[in-house]
């Protein structure tokens, strides 16, 4: 392979690695947004329960907030899964490109981590990430179930 071709492949590799990193940053930003929204909803519920008006209005608002919170947590879960699929494609493209380069950095790292099959070496980030939306969904579903049946 010519030196010019190798330099071109390296430039493409660097650009693609940067784009993969940006997708991860957007994913982190989305996670922060959802955590903020759900925590804000919890603060609203705490204030509602503490300073709320009549019991019927408070119950209806708590029921609606519980349903909304569960839907929001479900939406967050879908966003995490979507980013996982996007990152999987981006890293597969990087791994394919690395086969033409002198050193397969991501490929080597992935092999050292057991390719995500051994949790003692590496826990897939989305497994950890999806735990929080699931917990929020359970919390808000329990709240909705309690408030809506009173």
N, CA and C atoms as a LAMMPS dump frame, in Angstrom:
ITEM: TIMESTEP
0
ITEM: NUMBER OF ATOMS
450
ITEM: BOX BOUNDS ff ff ff
-5.0000000000000000e+02 5.0000000000000000e+02
-5.0000000000000000e+02 5.0000000000000000e+02
-5.0000000000000000e+02 5.0000000000000000e+02
ITEM: ATOMS id mol type element x y z
1 1 1 N 0.855 -1.174 0
2 1 2 C 0 0 0
3 1 3 C 0.903 1.239 0
4 2 1 N 0.549 2.212 -0.807
5 2 2 C 1.378 3.407 -0.91
6 2 3 C 1.282 4.247 0.362
7 3 1 N 2.315 5.059 0.552
8 3 2 C 2.343 5.912 1.74
9 3 3 C 1.186 6.912 1.71
10 4 1 N 0.852 7.431 0.536
11 4 2 C -0.258 8.38 0.401
12 4 3 C -1.568 7.71 0.785
13 5 1 N -1.764 6.487 0.332
14 5 2 C -2.993 5.729 0.657
15 5 3 C -3.072 5.465 2.157
16 6 1 N -1.952 5.127 2.77
17 6 2 C -1.898 4.873 4.212
18 6 3 C -2.245 6.142 4.992
19 7 1 N -1.706 7.284 4.552
20 7 2 C -2.012 8.556 5.206
21 7 3 C -3.489 8.907 5.063
22 8 1 N -4.04 8.622 3.906
23 8 2 C -5.466 8.877 3.671
24 8 3 C -6.331 8.012 4.596
25 9 1 N -5.989 6.747 4.71
26 9 2 C -6.723 5.847 5.606
27 9 3 C -6.608 6.303 7.058
28 10 1 N -5.425 6.747 7.454
29 10 2 C -5.217 7.227 8.819
30 10 3 C -6.054 8.48 9.077
31 11 1 N -6.139 9.371 8.103
32 11 2 C -6.952 10.582 8.253
33 11 3 C -8.43 10.213 8.388
34 12 1 N -8.887 9.276 7.591
35 12 2 C -10.281 8.812 7.68
36 12 3 C -10.521 8.167 9.042
37 13 1 N -9.56 7.374 9.497
38 13 2 C -9.668 6.71 10.791
39 13 3 C -9.781 7.731 11.92
40 14 1 N -8.922 8.748 11.883
41 14 2 C -8.946 9.784 12.921
42 14 3 C -10.294 10.513 12.926
43 15 1 N -10.787 10.842 11.746
44 15 2 C -12.079 11.527 11.643
45 15 3 C -13.196 10.653 12.193
46 16 1 N -13.182 9.391 11.824
47 16 2 C -14.246 8.492 12.285
48 16 3 C -14.171 8.266 13.794
49 17 1 N -12.956 8.172 14.331
50 17 2 C -12.805 8.026 15.786
51 17 3 C -13.334 9.271 16.494
52 18 1 N -13.09 10.447 15.924
53 18 2 C -13.603 11.693 16.496
54 18 3 C -15.138 11.713 16.435
55 19 1 N -15.709 11.268 15.343
56 19 2 C -17.169 11.226 15.219
57 19 3 C -17.778 10.238 16.216
58 20 1 N -17.104 9.126 16.46
59 20 2 C -17.575 8.161 17.454
60 20 3 C -17.532 8.777 18.846
61 21 1 N -16.481 9.538 19.122
62 21 2 C -16.368 10.213 20.416
63 21 3 C -17.471 11.261 20.577
64 22 1 N -17.774 11.978 19.529
65 22 2 C -18.849 12.977 19.591
66 22 3 C -20.205 12.321 19.851
67 23 1 N -20.434 11.173 19.251
68 23 2 C -21.691 10.458 19.499
69 23 3 C -21.775 10.059 20.977
70 24 1 N -20.649 9.657 21.542
71 24 2 C -20.629 9.305 22.959
72 24 3 C -20.887 10.524 23.833
73 25 1 N -20.375 11.68 23.423
74 25 2 C -20.63 12.91 24.172
75 25 3 C -22.109 13.298 24.095
76 26 1 N -22.718 13.129 22.92
77 26 2 C -24.155 13.412 22.786
78 26 3 C -24.962 12.455 23.647
79 27 1 N -24.527 11.231 23.722
80 27 2 C -25.188 10.226 24.562
81 27 3 C -25.131 10.643 26.027
82 28 1 N -23.973 11.105 26.452
83 28 2 C -23.814 11.568 27.829
84 28 3 C -24.71 12.778 28.1
85 29 1 N -24.803 13.679 27.136
86 29 2 C -25.677 14.844 27.271
87 29 3 C -27.134 14.437 27.373
88 30 1 N -27.542 13.458 26.586
89 30 2 C -28.918 12.961 26.652
90 30 3 C -29.19 12.343 28.024
91 31 1 N -28.23 11.601 28.549
92 31 2 C -28.395 11.013 29.883
93 31 3 C -28.567 12.101 30.94
94 32 1 N -27.764 13.149 30.849
95 32 2 C -27.895 14.25 31.808
96 32 3 C -29.26 14.92 31.7
97 33 1 N -29.744 15.105 30.479
98 33 2 C -31.049 15.723 30.273
99 33 3 C -32.148 14.89 30.931
100 34 1 N -32.155 13.592 30.687
101 34 2 C -33.195 12.738 31.26
102 34 3 C -33.117 12.676 32.78
103 35 1 N -31.918 12.592 33.329
104 35 2 C -31.783 12.584 34.789
105 35 3 C -32.327 13.889 35.363
106 36 1 N -31.989 15.001 34.733
107 36 2 C -32.478 16.297 35.206
108 36 3 C -33.997 16.379 35.148
109 37 1 N -34.576 15.928 34.044
110 37 2 C -36.035 15.969 33.909
111 37 3 C -36.727 15.092 34.954
112 38 1 N -36.216 13.897 35.141
113 38 2 C -36.844 12.979 36.091
114 38 3 C -36.658 13.444 37.533
115 39 1 N -35.484 13.972 37.853
116 39 2 C -35.282 14.512 39.197
117 39 3 C -36.158 15.746 39.416
118 40 1 N -36.305 16.566 38.393
119 40 2 C -37.202 17.712 38.488
120 40 3 C -38.636 17.286 38.74
121 41 1 N -39.05 16.222 38.096
122 41 2 C -40.393 15.692 38.313
123 41 3 C -40.553 15.183 39.748
124 42 1 N -39.51 14.551 40.269
125 42 2 C -39.558 14.101 41.663
126 42 3 C -39.636 15.276 42.634
127 43 1 N -38.903 16.338 42.354
128 43 2 C -38.957 17.537 43.197
129 43 3 C -40.366 18.133 43.14
130 44 1 N -40.945 18.179 41.936
131 44 2 C -42.32 18.668 41.786
132 44 3 C -43.283 17.835 42.626
133 45 1 N -43.121 16.522 42.569
134 45 2 C -43.996 15.637 43.344
135 45 3 C -43.82 15.843 44.846
136 46 1 N -42.584 16.022 45.28
137 46 2 C -42.339 16.257 46.704
138 46 3 C -43.008 17.555 47.144
139 47 1 N -42.878 18.603 46.331
140 47 2 C -43.519 19.885 46.662
141 47 3 C -45.041 19.747 46.631
142 48 1 N -45.546 18.992 45.671
143 48 2 C -46.988 18.774 45.56
144 48 3 C -47.524 18.066 46.807
145 49 1 N -46.828 17.038 47.229
146 49 2 C -47.273 16.296 48.401
147 49 3 C -47.146 17.129 49.678
148 50 1 N -46.146 17.971 49.727
149 50 2 C -45.942 18.8 50.921
150 50 3 C -46.898 19.988 50.976
151 51 1 N -47.09 20.651 49.84
152 51 2 C -47.859 21.893 49.825
153 51 3 C -49.127 21.816 48.984
154 52 1 N -49.465 20.612 48.514
155 52 2 C -50.609 20.447 47.609
156 52 3 C -51.927 20.89 48.219
157 53 1 N -52.87 21.11 47.342
158 53 2 C -54.2 21.55 47.766
159 53 3 C -55.033 20.383 48.243
160 54 1 N -56.253 20.291 47.711
161 54 2 C -57.157 19.229 48.164
162 54 3 C -56.622 17.858 47.744
163 55 1 N -57.069 16.857 48.446
164 55 2 C -56.557 15.501 48.234
165 55 3 C -56.834 14.98 46.829
166 56 1 N -57.991 15.269 46.265
167 56 2 C -58.346 14.762 44.937
168 56 3 C -57.424 15.339 43.863
169 57 1 N -57.173 16.641 43.915
170 57 2 C -56.285 17.28 42.935
171 57 3 C -54.868 16.756 43.077
172 58 1 N -54.412 16.64 44.3
173 58 2 C -53.066 16.119 44.551
174 58 3 C -52.946 14.697 44.028
175 59 1 N -53.941 13.879 44.275
176 59 2 C -53.925 12.492 43.815
177 59 3 C -53.892 12.419 42.287
178 60 1 N -54.717 13.209 41.627
179 60 2 C -54.754 13.207 40.163
180 60 3 C -53.43 13.689 39.571
181 61 1 N -52.86 14.735 40.178
182 61 2 C -51.573 15.237 39.684
183 61 3 C -50.451 14.226 39.929
184 62 1 N -50.482 13.559 41.073
185 62 2 C -49.473 12.531 41.368
186 62 3 C -49.628 11.358 40.407
187 63 1 N -50.86 10.991 40.104
188 63 2 C -51.119 9.911 39.151
189 63 3 C -50.57 10.284 37.767
190 64 1 N -50.885 11.498 37.312
191 64 2 C -50.412 11.958 36.003
192 64 3 C -48.888 12.046 35.971
193 65 1 N -48.289 12.55 37.048
194 65 2 C -46.832 12.657 37.113
195 65 3 C -46.181 11.27 37.107
196 66 1 N -46.8 10.311 37.774
197 66 2 C -46.272 8.951 37.77
198 66 3 C -46.289 8.342 36.377
199 67 1 N -47.399 8.531 35.673
200 67 2 C -47.499 8.011 34.298
201 67 3 C -46.486 8.72 33.405
202 68 1 N -46.431 10.059 33.512
203 68 2 C -45.491 10.835 32.7
204 68 3 C -44.049 10.43 32.994
205 69 1 N -43.703 10.266 34.264
206 69 2 C -42.348 9.864 34.637
207 69 3 C -41.988 8.495 34.082
208 70 1 N -42.931 7.556 34.13
209 70 2 C -42.674 6.217 33.581
210 70 3 C -42.463 6.289 32.072
211 71 1 N -43.275 7.1 31.391
212 71 2 C -43.109 7.257 29.939
213 71 3 C -41.775 7.924 29.61
214 72 1 N -41.399 8.906 30.403
215 72 2 C -40.122 9.587 30.204
216 72 3 C -38.956 8.625 30.419
217 73 1 N -39.037 7.806 31.442
218 73 2 C -37.987 6.809 31.699
219 73 3 C -37.923 5.794 30.559
220 74 1 N -39.078 5.396 30.038
221 74 2 C -39.107 4.479 28.897
222 74 3 C -38.472 5.106 27.665
223 75 1 N -38.751 6.387 27.45
224 75 2 C -38.151 7.11 26.332
225 75 3 C -36.63 7.158 26.481
226 76 1 N -36.17 7.402 27.686
227 76 2 C -34.733 7.435 27.953
228 76 3 C -34.09 6.092 27.62
229 77 1 N -34.745 5.01 28.012
230 77 2 C -34.24 3.666 27.716
231 77 3 C -34.074 3.467 26.205
232 78 1 N -35.073 3.913 25.447
233 78 2 C -35.021 3.778 23.982
234 78 3 C -33.869 4.598 23.411
235 79 1 N -33.648 5.794 23.935
236 79 2 C -32.549 6.646 23.464
237 79 3 C -31.203 5.965 23.736
238 80 1 N -31.049 5.381 24.914
239 80 2 C -29.8 4.674 25.236
240 80 3 C -29.573 3.522 24.266
241 81 1 N -30.621 2.757 24.008
242 81 2 C -30.499 1.63 23.064
243 81 3 C -30.123 2.116 21.666
244 82 1 N -30.712 3.239 21.256
245 82 2 C -30.414 3.796 19.939
246 82 3 C -28.952 4.223 19.849
247 83 1 N -28.455 4.893 20.879
248 83 2 C -27.038 5.271 20.893
249 83 3 C -26.141 4.039 20.917
250 84 1 N -26.572 2.993 21.586
251 84 2 C -25.77 1.758 21.589
252 84 3 C -25.658 1.207 20.172
253 85 1 N -26.758 1.183 19.46
254 85 2 C -26.74 0.688 18.084
255 85 3 C -25.852 1.561 17.198
256 86 1 N -25.956 2.884 17.379
257 86 2 C -25.124 3.808 16.611
258 86 3 C -23.645 3.576 16.899
259 87 1 N -23.294 3.48 18.181
260 87 2 C -21.892 3.266 18.549
261 87 3 C -21.39 1.906 18.087
262 88 1 N -22.234 0.896 18.127
263 88 2 C -21.828 -0.424 17.638
264 88 3 C -21.43 -0.339 16.167
265 89 1 N -22.245 0.359 15.37
266 89 2 C -21.919 0.531 13.951
267 89 3 C -20.643 1.326 13.75
268 90 1 N -20.488 2.393 14.516
269 90 2 C -19.291 3.231 14.38
270 90 3 C -18.026 2.445 14.737
271 91 1 N -18.078 1.68 15.808
272 91 2 C -16.886 0.934 16.194
273 91 3 C -16.623 -0.25 15.277
274 92 1 N -17.655 -0.817 14.7
275 92 2 C -17.428 -1.884 13.718
276 92 3 C -16.733 -1.309 12.485
277 93 1 N -17.159 -0.105 12.071
278 93 2 C -16.484 0.54 10.942
279 93 3 C -15.021 0.838 11.28
280 94 1 N -14.758 1.292 12.509
281 94 2 C -13.375 1.527 12.928
282 94 3 C -12.565 0.23 12.927
283 95 1 N -13.16 -0.841 13.425
284 95 2 C -12.453 -2.129 13.45
285 95 3 C -12.135 -2.602 12.037
286 96 1 N -13.069 -2.4 11.118
287 96 2 C -12.819 -2.785 9.725
288 96 3 C -11.685 -1.96 9.124
289 97 1 N -11.676 -0.675 9.412
290 97 2 C -10.638 0.209 8.892
291 97 3 C -9.276 -0.122 9.502
292 98 1 N -9.266 -0.514 10.767
293 98 2 C -8.007 -0.846 11.444
294 98 3 C -7.274 -2.006 10.785
295 99 1 N -7.988 -2.862 10.108
296 99 2 C -7.351 -4.008 9.441
297 99 3 C -6.36 -3.551 8.377
298 100 1 N -6.521 -2.308 7.908
299 100 2 C -5.641 -1.768 6.869
300 100 3 C -4.549 -0.876 7.449
301 101 1 N -4.546 -0.709 8.773
302 101 2 C -3.566 0.157 9.421
303 101 3 C -2.516 -0.679 10.148
304 102 1 N -1.45 -0.016 10.563
305 102 2 C -0.318 -0.714 11.189
306 102 3 C -0.683 -1.342 12.531
307 103 1 N -1.532 -0.681 13.306
308 103 2 C -1.872 -1.209 14.629
309 103 3 C -3.369 -1.059 14.872
310 104 1 N -4.042 -2.157 15.179
311 104 2 C -5.497 -2.117 15.411
312 104 3 C -5.829 -1.744 16.86
313 105 1 N -5.758 -0.457 17.183
314 105 2 C -5.899 0.007 18.559
315 105 3 C -7.209 -0.458 19.19
316 106 1 N -8.355 -0.12 18.584
317 106 2 C -9.636 -0.497 19.181
318 106 3 C -9.838 -2.013 19.174
319 107 1 N -9.396 -2.654 18.129
320 107 2 C -9.519 -4.112 18.051
321 107 3 C -8.723 -4.803 19.151
322 108 1 N -7.527 -4.332 19.385
323 108 2 C -6.687 -4.904 20.444
324 108 3 C -7.301 -4.656 21.819
325 109 1 N -7.758 -3.429 22.034
326 109 2 C -8.393 -3.09 23.302
327 109 3 C -9.62 -3.978 23.542
328 110 1 N -10.431 -4.175 22.503
329 110 2 C -11.641 -4.978 22.614
330 110 3 C -11.297 -6.427 22.959
331 111 1 N -10.225 -6.962 22.359
332 111 2 C -9.794 -8.323 22.688
333 111 3 C -9.31 -8.41 24.134
334 112 1 N -8.57 -7.394 24.596
335 112 2 C -8.085 -7.384 25.979
336 112 3 C -9.25 -7.324 26.972
337 113 1 N -10.359 -6.735 26.569
338 113 2 C -11.543 -6.639 27.43
339 113 3 C -12.471 -7.852 27.272
340 114 1 N -12.01 -8.859 26.565
341 114 2 C -12.805 -10.071 26.401
342 114 3 C -14.004 -9.892 25.478
343 115 1 N -13.944 -8.868 24.631
344 115 2 C -15.001 -8.567 23.666
345 115 3 C -16.371 -8.425 24.326
346 116 1 N -16.369 -7.969 25.576
347 116 2 C -17.62 -7.718 26.274
348 116 3 C -18.341 -8.949 26.77
349 117 1 N -17.688 -10.101 26.682
350 117 2 C -18.347 -11.357 27.095
351 117 3 C -18.08 -11.732 28.543
352 118 1 N -17.06 -11.135 29.134
353 118 2 C -16.637 -11.487 30.492
354 118 3 C -16.797 -10.259 31.392
355 119 1 N -17.831 -10.274 32.256
356 119 2 C -18.112 -9.099 33.094
357 119 3 C -17.028 -8.83 34.133
358 120 1 N -16.16 -9.796 34.399
359 120 2 C -15.061 -9.525 35.323
360 120 3 C -14.003 -8.637 34.666
361 121 1 N -14.013 -8.569 33.334
362 121 2 C -13.061 -7.729 32.605
363 121 3 C -13.692 -6.447 32.092
364 122 1 N -14.982 -6.504 31.762
365 122 2 C -15.645 -5.321 31.196
366 122 3 C -17.156 -5.486 31.273
367 123 1 N -17.822 -4.489 31.823
368 123 2 C -19.282 -4.443 31.801
369 123 3 C -19.669 -3.495 30.691
370 124 1 N -20.504 -3.958 29.804
371 124 2 C -20.956 -3.085 28.722
372 124 3 C -21.656 -1.869 29.327
373 125 1 N -21.293 -0.705 28.824
374 125 2 C -21.808 0.545 29.366
375 125 3 C -23.329 0.601 29.316
376 126 1 N -23.927 0.113 28.25
377 126 2 C -25.385 0.212 28.159
378 126 3 C -26.084 -0.655 29.191
379 127 1 N -25.449 -1.728 29.646
380 127 2 C -26.05 -2.538 30.71
381 127 3 C -26.133 -1.702 31.976
382 128 1 N -25.053 -0.988 32.271
383 128 2 C -25.029 -0.127 33.447
384 128 3 C -25.98 1.048 33.248
385 129 1 N -25.906 1.668 32.066
386 129 2 C -26.732 2.845 31.771
387 129 3 C -28.23 2.571 31.83
388 130 1 N -28.663 1.427 31.355
389 130 2 C -30.103 1.149 31.298
390 130 3 C -30.688 0.797 32.666
391 131 1 N -29.853 0.57 33.65
392 131 2 C -30.353 0.284 34.992
393 131 3 C -31.088 1.484 35.577
394 132 1 N -30.542 2.675 35.389
395 132 2 C -31.153 3.87 35.966
396 132 3 C -32.54 4.168 35.374
397 133 1 N -32.722 4.152 34.049
398 133 2 C -34.08 4.368 33.54
399 133 3 C -35.056 3.288 34.014
400 134 1 N -34.568 2.069 34.143
401 134 2 C -35.446 0.992 34.623
402 134 3 C -35.882 1.262 36.065
403 135 1 N -34.951 1.716 36.897
404 135 2 C -35.301 2.039 38.283
405 135 3 C -36.279 3.21 38.359
406 136 1 N -36.024 4.242 37.556
407 136 2 C -36.951 5.382 37.51
408 136 3 C -38.336 4.925 37.032
409 137 1 N -38.37 4.074 36.007
410 137 2 C -39.655 3.594 35.488
411 137 3 C -40.415 2.837 36.574
412 138 1 N -39.725 1.971 37.298
413 138 2 C -40.37 1.23 38.383
414 138 3 C -40.895 2.166 39.462
415 139 1 N -40.089 3.155 39.826
416 139 2 C -40.491 4.13 40.836
417 139 3 C -41.749 4.879 40.397
418 140 1 N -41.752 5.381 39.182
419 140 2 C -42.897 6.156 38.705
420 140 3 C -44.12 5.28 38.451
421 141 1 N -43.904 4.047 38.013
422 141 2 C -45.05 3.121 37.853
423 141 3 C -45.669 2.801 39.207
424 142 1 N -44.829 2.613 40.222
425 142 2 C -45.348 2.354 41.569
426 142 3 C -46.135 3.569 42.076
427 143 1 N -45.586 4.743 41.829
428 143 2 C -46.274 5.973 42.222
429 143 3 C -47.607 6.091 41.5
430 144 1 N -47.598 5.849 40.202
431 144 2 C -48.843 5.94 39.425
432 144 3 C -49.842 4.902 39.921
433 145 1 N -49.358 3.682 40.148
434 145 2 C -50.254 2.636 40.63
435 145 3 C -50.867 2.996 41.982
436 146 1 N -50.059 3.547 42.847
437 146 2 C -50.561 3.941 44.175
438 146 3 C -51.514 5.119 44.073
439 147 1 N -51.1 6.173 43.37
440 147 2 C -51.92 7.396 43.31
441 147 3 C -53.195 7.2 42.504
442 148 1 N -53.142 6.401 41.472
443 148 2 C -54.308 6.246 40.589
444 148 3 C -55.364 5.305 41.177
445 149 1 N -54.983 4.503 42.149
446 149 2 C -55.955 3.553 42.725
447 149 3 C -56.558 4.035 44.042
448 150 1 N -56.096 5.146 44.548
449 150 2 C -56.647 5.659 45.824
450 150 3 C -58.07 6.14 45.667
